[in-house]
């Protein structure tokens, strides 16, 4: 059951408070009254209100002074204020009222229809704000649960998967039967792909939950690039990976993250490149303040795909075989590059093929 929405009425005349309560109170709306500014401030410390109707002319603390105190508190500064006054319209008074934070003025005797109409607007706005707040909280909790689930799932899957892969390798070593060794190779290949997916899920969970913590050390981009290229080439003997470098390619970088960047970029190029076309990796350290890495392959990224290329779980928009991955590789690359203060760009054309270029601060 939803709670009533509170409206605060502040007036030093008791009859006016009774009249306002009779006029505005209805199902779903609770009218809270205060006969002075200090009493109104005490109420605002306890109750959340959608709107405050404040009389301007009150003893001890007038409506403008009360409004300034309300605006000075983080808890109450967002409360809409409508001033009620019996004074004739004066530019000076109106200016001071709006300066104090008023959203409107109503002059006594108040038109009941106009007052109800204005109050209804703020009541509806408050109700929608509360609804949106609840929905955002529900979404936040759901996202948190999803991230926890992905982290636990990824962690708990690694141990049995490692056992499966070790078993497949043992079978391959002890058997001379071609059919058995072929089956063991398929198990190992599938296990490698699953391990990569689990690693990507854990990376995404860390990115969205805790952020990325970098361990910066002097590293050679060329050494790391050649290491990853060698590992990937071993699993894809039908593909060629060419690496070229120039200049000083050493910089302060998180080596583990850089390995993942190279692995995702080169792996993506191997997976999506044109058959027979080599994957070209260029590492340019000729600039004083930055190191540029470019991974190029044959083929063109469709125009419709480019806006989503670095978003998560977009495997289906680009892959010929969606089972090949989760579509997290380039999303992870972008976040790792961003964490280092670098930039990542896509260049794709019929003439030059597709290249993903990252520029990292040295």
C-alpha positions in Angstrom: 0.0 0.0 0.0 1.5 3.4 -1.0 2.0 6.1 1.6 0.1 9.3 1.6 1.8 12.3 0.0 2.4 15.2 2.5 1.7 18.9 1.9 2.9 21.4 4.4 0.9 24.6 5.1 2.5 27.3 7.2 0.3 30.2 8.4 0.0 32.0 11.7 -3.8 32.3 11.4 -5.5 29.2 12.7 -8.6 29.7 10.6 -6.5 29.7 7.4 -4.9 26.4 8.4 -8.3 24.8 9.0 -9.6 26.1 5.6 -6.5 24.8 3.8 -6.8 21.4 5.4 -10.5 21.2 4.4 -9.8 22.3 0.9 -6.7 20.1 0.1 -7.0 16.9 2.2 -8.3 13.9 0.4 -7.4 10.2 -0.1 -3.7 9.9 -0.7 -2.9 13.5 0.4 -2.1 14.4 4.0 -2.1 18.1 4.9 0.4 19.0 7.7 0.0 22.4 9.3 2.4 24.7 11.2 1.6 28.0 12.8 5.2 29.4 12.6 8.5 29.1 10.8 10.3 27.2 13.6 7.5 24.7 13.9 7.6 24.2 10.1 11.4 23.5 10.2 10.8 20.9 12.9 8.1 19.2 10.7 10.5 19.2 7.7 13.1 17.4 9.8 10.7 14.5 10.4 8.4 14.4 7.3 9.0 14.3 3.6 6.7 16.8 1.8 5.8 17.2 -1.8 5.0 20.9 -1.5 5.1 23.7 1.1 2.5 26.5 1.1 4.0 29.4 3.1 2.4 32.6 4.3 4.6 35.5 3.7 3.6 37.7 6.7 4.2 35.9 9.9 5.6 37.2 13.3 9.1 36.3 14.5 10.1 34.6 11.2 8.4 35.7 7.9 7.9 33.4 4.9 11.0 34.7 3.1 13.3 33.9 6.1 11.7 30.5 6.4 12.3 29.8 2.7 16.0 30.8 3.0 16.4 28.3 5.9 14.6 25.6 3.9 16.9 26.2 0.9 20.0 26.1 3.1 19.4 22.5 4.2 20.4 19.6 1.9 17.4 17.6 3.1 14.8 20.2 2.2 16.3 22.4 -0.5 14.4 20.6 -3.2 10.9 21.1 -1.6 8.8 23.3 -4.0 7.6 26.5 -2.2 4.4 28.5 -3.0 4.0 31.8 -1.2 0.6 33.0 0.1 0.3 36.7 0.6 -2.4 39.3 1.2 -0.2 42.1 0.0 -0.7 43.8 -3.3 1.6 42.7 -6.1 4.9 44.6 -5.9 7.9 43.9 -8.1 10.2 44.1 -5.1 8.2 41.6 -3.0 7.9 39.2 -6.0 11.6 39.4 -6.7 12.5 38.7 -3.1 10.2 35.7 -3.1 11.6 34.1 -6.2 15.1 34.8 -5.0 14.3 32.9 -1.8 13.3 29.9 -3.9 9.5 30.3 -4.6 8.1 28.5 -7.6 4.9 30.6 -7.5 2.8 33.2 -5.7 -0.8 33.1 -4.7 -2.7 36.1 -3.4 -5.4 36.0 -0.7 -8.2 35.5 -0.9 -7.0 32.3 -2.7 -9.0 31.0 -5.6 -9.8 27.4 -4.5 -9.8 26.0 -8.1 -6.4 27.6 -8.9 -4.9 26.4 -5.7 -6.1 22.8 -6.2 -4.8 22.8 -9.8 -1.3 23.9 -8.8 -1.2 21.5 -5.8 -2.2 18.6 -8.0 0.7 19.3 -10.4 3.3 19.1 -7.6 1.6 16.0 -6.1 1.7 14.2 -9.4 5.4 15.2 -9.9 6.3 14.0 -6.5 4.5 10.7 -7.0 6.3 10.1 -10.3 9.6 11.0 -8.7 9.0 8.4 -6.0 8.0 5.8 -8.5 11.1 6.4 -10.6 13.3 6.3 -7.5 11.8 2.9 -6.6 12.3 1.6 -10.1 15.9 2.8 -10.1 16.6 1.1 -6.8 15.1 -2.1 -8.1 17.2 -1.9 -11.2 20.3 -1.2 -9.1 19.6 -4.2 -6.9 18.9 -6.4 -10.0 22.2 -5.3 -11.6 24.1 -6.0 -8.4 22.6 -9.5 -8.2 23.4 -10.2 -11.8 27.0 -9.1 -11.3 27.4 -11.2 -8.1 25.9 -14.1 -10.0 28.3 -13.7 -12.9 31.3 -13.4 -10.5 30.3 -16.5 -8.5 29.4 -18.5 -11.6 32.7 -17.6 -13.3 34.8 -18.4 -10.2 33.0 -21.8 -9.5 33.2 -22.9 -13.2 36.9 -22.5 -13.5 37.9 -25.5 -11.2 35.8 -28.2 -12.9 36.6 -26.8 -16.3 40.4 -27.0 -15.5 39.9 -30.6 -14.5 38.1 -31.3 -17.8 40.9 -29.7 -19.8 43.6 -31.5 -17.9 41.8 -34.8 -18.5 41.6 -34.1 -22.2 45.3 -33.4 -22.3 46.1 -36.6 -20.4 43.9 -38.6 -22.8 45.7 -37.0 -25.8 49.1 -37.9 -24.4 48.4 -41.6 -23.6 46.4 -42.5 -26.6 47.6 -43.2 -30.2 44.1 -43.7 -31.6 43.5 -40.8 -34.0 39.8 -40.6 -33.2 40.4 -40.4 -29.5 43.1 -37.8 -29.8 40.9 -35.8 -32.2 38.1 -35.9 -29.6 40.5 -34.8 -26.9 41.7 -31.9 -29.1 38.0 -30.8 -29.5 37.4 -31.0 -25.8 40.6 -28.9 -25.1 39.6 -26.4 -27.8 36.1 -26.0 -26.4 37.5 -25.7 -22.9 39.9 -22.9 -24.0 37.0 -21.1 -25.5 34.9 -21.5 -22.3 37.8 -20.4 -20.1 38.1 -17.2 -22.2 34.3 -16.5 -21.8 34.5 -17.0 -18.1 37.5 -14.6 -17.9 35.6 -12.0 -19.9 32.5 -12.3 -17.6 34.8 -11.8 -14.6 36.4 -8.8 -16.2 33.0 -7.2 -17.0 31.9 -7.9 -13.4 35.0 -6.1 -12.0 34.6 -3.2 -14.5 31.0 -2.6 -13.4 31.3 -3.3 -9.7 34.8 -2.3 -8.4 36.3 -0.5 -11.3 39.7 -1.3 -12.7 42.8 -1.2 -10.5 46.0 -0.8 -12.5 49.5 -2.1 -11.5 51.7 0.1 -13.7 55.2 -1.1 -14.4 57.7 -0.6 -17.3 56.8 -3.1 -20.0 57.7 -3.7 -23.6 54.7 -3.6 -25.9 56.6 -5.6 -28.5 57.4 -8.4 -26.1 53.8 -8.7 -24.9 52.5 -8.4 -28.4 54.8 -11.2 -29.7 53.9 -13.4 -26.7 50.2 -13.1 -27.3 50.5 -13.5 -31.1 52.5 -16.7 -30.5 49.9 -18.2 -28.2 47.0 -17.3 -30.6 48.9 -18.5 -33.7 49.5 -21.9 -32.0 45.7 -22.5 -32.0 45.2 -21.1 -35.5 47.9 -22.6 -37.7 45.8 -21.6 -40.8 46.2 -17.9 -40.0 49.3 -15.6 -40.2 50.1 -12.8 -37.7 52.6 -10.2 -38.8 54.1 -7.9 -36.1 56.0 -4.7 -37.0 57.4 -2.2 -34.6 59.4 1.1 -34.6 60.7 3.5 -32.0 60.9 3.0 -28.3 58.0 0.7 -27.5 58.4 0.5 -23.7 56.0 2.3 -21.4 54.4 2.3 -17.9 51.4 0.0 -18.3 49.6 -2.8 -16.4 51.1 -5.8 -18.1 48.2 -8.2 -17.4 45.7 -5.7 -18.9 47.9 -5.1 -21.9 48.1 -8.8 -22.5 44.2 -8.9 -22.5 44.1 -6.0 -24.8 46.4 -7.7 -27.3 44.6 -11.0 -26.9 41.2 -9.5 -27.6 42.3 -7.4 -30.5 44.3 -10.1 -32.3 41.8 -12.8 -31.4 39.0 -10.6 -32.9 41.0 -10.0 -36.0 41.7 -13.7 -36.5 38.0 -14.5 -35.9 36.4 -11.9 -38.2 39.1 -11.3 -40.8 38.8 -12.5 -44.4 40.1 -16.1 -44.9 43.6 -16.1 -46.1 44.3 -12.5 -45.2 47.0 -12.0 -42.6 46.5 -10.1 -39.3 48.9 -7.2 -39.2 49.9 -5.8 -35.8 51.8 -2.4 -35.8 53.4 -1.0 -32.7 54.6 2.6 -33.0 56.7 4.0 -30.2 58.2 6.9 -32.2 56.2 9.6 -30.3 57.6 10.9 -27.0 54.5 10.8 -25.0 52.4 7.9 -26.4 52.6 4.4 -27.9 50.2 3.5 -30.7 49.0 -0.1 -31.4 47.1 -0.9 -34.5 45.6 -4.3 -35.3 44.5 -4.7 -38.9 42.6 -7.4 -40.8 40.9 -7.9 -44.1 37.2 -7.2 -44.4 34.8 -4.4 -43.5 32.7 -3.7 -40.4 29.1 -2.9 -41.6 28.0 0.6 -40.9 25.0 -0.7 -38.9 27.4 -2.5 -36.5 29.9 0.3 -35.8 27.9 2.3 -33.2 27.6 -0.8 -31.1 31.1 -2.3 -31.6 32.4 -1.4 -28.1 29.2 -2.3 -26.3 28.9 -5.5 -24.3 27.1 -8.7 -25.4 26.9 -7.7 -29.1 28.2 -11.0 -30.4 25.3 -11.5 -32.8 25.7 -8.3 -34.7 29.1 -9.1 -36.1 29.9 -12.8 -35.8 29.1 -15.3 -38.5 28.8 -17.9 -35.7 27.3 -16.4 -32.5 28.6 -19.4 -30.4 32.1 -18.1 -31.0 31.9 -15.7 -28.1 29.9 -13.4 -25.8 30.7 -10.1 -27.6 32.7 -8.8 -24.7 36.2 -8.5 -26.1 36.1 -5.0 -27.5 34.0 -3.7 -24.6 36.8 -4.9 -22.2 39.5 -3.4 -24.5 37.9 0.0 -24.4 37.6 0.0 -20.6 41.2 -1.1 -20.1 42.4 1.5 -22.5 40.2 4.2 -20.9 41.6 3.2 -17.5 45.1 3.9 -18.7 44.0 7.3 -20.1 44.2 6.1 -23.7 41.9 6.2 -26.7 40.6 3.5 -29.0 39.3 4.1 -32.5 37.9 2.0 -35.4 38.8 2.5 -39.0 37.1 0.4 -41.7 36.9 0.7 -45.4 36.8 -1.5 -48.5 40.2 -0.3 -49.7 42.2 -0.7 -46.4 40.2 -3.3 -44.5 39.5 -2.9 -40.8 41.9 -1.6 -38.1 41.4 -0.9 -34.4 43.9 1.6 -33.2 44.7 2.3 -29.6 46.9 5.2 -28.4 48.3 4.7 -24.8 50.2 7.3 -22.8 53.8 6.3 -22.4 
